[in-house]
Amino acid sequence: MPGSVIMLNGASSSGKSTVARAAQRLLPTAFWHYSIDHLLQAGILPRTRIDSGEFLWTELRPGFFEGFHRSIPALVEAGNNLIVEHIIETREWMDRLAFLLDGYDVFMVGVHCPLDELERREIARGDRRIGEAKADFETAHLYCEYDMTLNGMDDAHASAEKLITAWQSRSASGALNRMAALAKERGASDTITGCRGARDAA
């Protein structure tokens, strides 16, 4: 039996990770916490050779994100429940995810945070390129519908409890199913589109 997905979308430093960890501790069933950051921290990319210019990130990036997007339904089809963190940068990415996950149990959550707080956190973290938070703030929520939204300024434990309550009372047809239907109406393609987001995640 396929698993379920709770998709947290929001700008870098908006609080997605802290909410995801809190929800993982509180959910009544086992959920993976899955994100691009987890893959990067595992060292799967030839980072030194990218940084040296031997390999061009602009050439590797589309396949990296397409692989991440495809891995979500693969893990769910195998019966795993996922809390997925993402920054959905483009309409193409949202359409692609909608096609890949249409028909699965997906609960879309938008995590919002004021720009000044995002920029403060970005500096405090020290592991993000300055300016990423502002770029994300301007685009992350442009292409998504949500089943619920959270305030990244709120206590993570309280937000996780609110998320779980909403998830447990979710409807059979949620925001992702609606976005998939709209994408089909627009004639969007379900093939690889190149993942042309401009932000350099490596």
N, C-alpha and C positions, 0 to 999 in steps of 0.2 A: 504494500500500500504506500503510495507517495506521501512524503512528508509535507509540512507546512512552511511557509516563508513569512517572516516579518521583515519588511524592507524599510530600513531607516535611511532617508535621503536628506542631505543638508550640507551646508558649507563645511569646509575644513575648520576644525576647532569649535564647531557648534555644540558639541556635547554628545554626539552619537555613540562614541565608544563607552562613555561612562554609563549611559542609559542601557546600552546593549549588555554590558557586564552585569548591571543590576538586574535586568530582566532575566538574564541567563541563570542567576542565582535564585530567582523567585518563581519562574515558570514551573507549572506542575509536571511537565514532561521535559525530556532532554532536548536541548537545542544547541547546535553549533553556533559559535560567533565567528562570522566569516567576512573578510574584507580584503581590499587591495593592500592595505597596510600589513596584514598578516602575511601575505605572499611576499611583499617586499622585505619584511623583517626576517623572513626565512632564508633570504639570500638566493632566491631562485634565478634572479637576473645576473648576467655577467657585468656587474656594476662597474668594476675597475676598467673594463675594456670599453664600456659605454662612455664613462667619464673621460677616457683618453682619446675618444673620437674614433677608435678602431671600428666600433659598431655604432651606427646611427640610431639613436632612440626614435627619431621620426619614422624610421623604417620598421622598427620593432614594435612600436606602441600600438598600432592597430590590431595586430595579432594578439598582443598581450591582453588588451581589453576584450576583444572578441572571445578569447579563451576564457576569461573570467566570466563573461556573460553566459557562455554556453555551459560552464561548469555548474551554474546554479541549478538549472533543471536536471542535470545529470545527477547531482547529489540528492535532490528532492525525489527523483524517480526511484532512487535506491532506498528510499524510506527515511531519509534524514530530515530533521527539522532544522531550519536555518534562521538565525538573525543576521541579516545581510546589511552591512554598512555600505553606502555608495554616495558618490557625488555625480548626479546625472547631468552631464555637461551639455548635451545636445538633444534636439528633437529626434535625431537618428538613433541615439542610444536608447531613448525612452521607447521608441517604436520597436526597436530590436528586442528589448526586454519584454515588452508587451506581447510580441509574437512568441518569444521563447517560453514565456510563463503563462500564457493564456490557457485556462482550463485547470490550472493548479490553484491551491489554496494560498493566496498571496494577500497579505495585509500591508497596505502602503501607509507609511508614517512620515510626515514631514517634520524635521527638527529645525526650528527657527531660532535665530539669535541676532541681536542688534549688531550692526557693523562695528561700532566702537569696541564692543566686548570681544568680537571675533579677532580684531586686530590686536587687542591687548593679549589675548590668549596665544595668538600666533607668535608674538615676540617672546612671551614667557616660556613657550614650549621649546623654542630653539632648534626644532627639527623640521621647520617648514620654511619655504622660500617666502620672503616678505612680499605681500601683494596677492598671494594665493587666496587668502580669505576674502578679500574684496572682490576678486574675480568670481569666486564661488557664490558670494552673496548676491551678485548681480544676475547669475544664471541658474543656480541650482534648482530653483523652484518654478522656473518658467514653463517647464514641459510636463509637469506632473499633476495628477489629481491624487487626493489622499483620502484614506479612510479615517484618519485622525491626524492632528498636528500636536506637537509638543513644543514647549518653550525651553530652549537650551539654558536659560538662566535659572530654571527651577531645580530643586533638589532631585538628584538622579534617582534615588530610591522611590520618591513620591511619583516621579514621572514613570518609572517602571511599573509601579502598581497601577497607575492610570492606564498605561498601555495594555497591561494584561487584562484588566477589566473590560476594556474596549475590544480587545482581540477575542476574548471568550464570548462576547455577545455579537460578533461580526455576522454580517449577512453572507449568504451563499455567493452572491455576485457583488464583488467589490470594485474599488477604483481601477485596479489593473485590468479587469475584464472590460470595463467601460472604455479605457484608453485603447485596448486592443481593437474593440469594435470601431472606435473613431479612426484609428490608424488605417483600418481596412477601408473605411468609407473615403478617406483621403487618397486611397490608392498607394499607401506606403508599401515599400517592398519588404519582404521578410528575409531577404538575402543580406549578406555582409555589405555594409555601406562604408567601411573604412575607418569608422570610429575617429572622426576628424577633430575631436576636442583639442583645444590648443594648449591646455595646461600640461606641463611636463612633470609627470608623477614619479619619474625615476630620479 
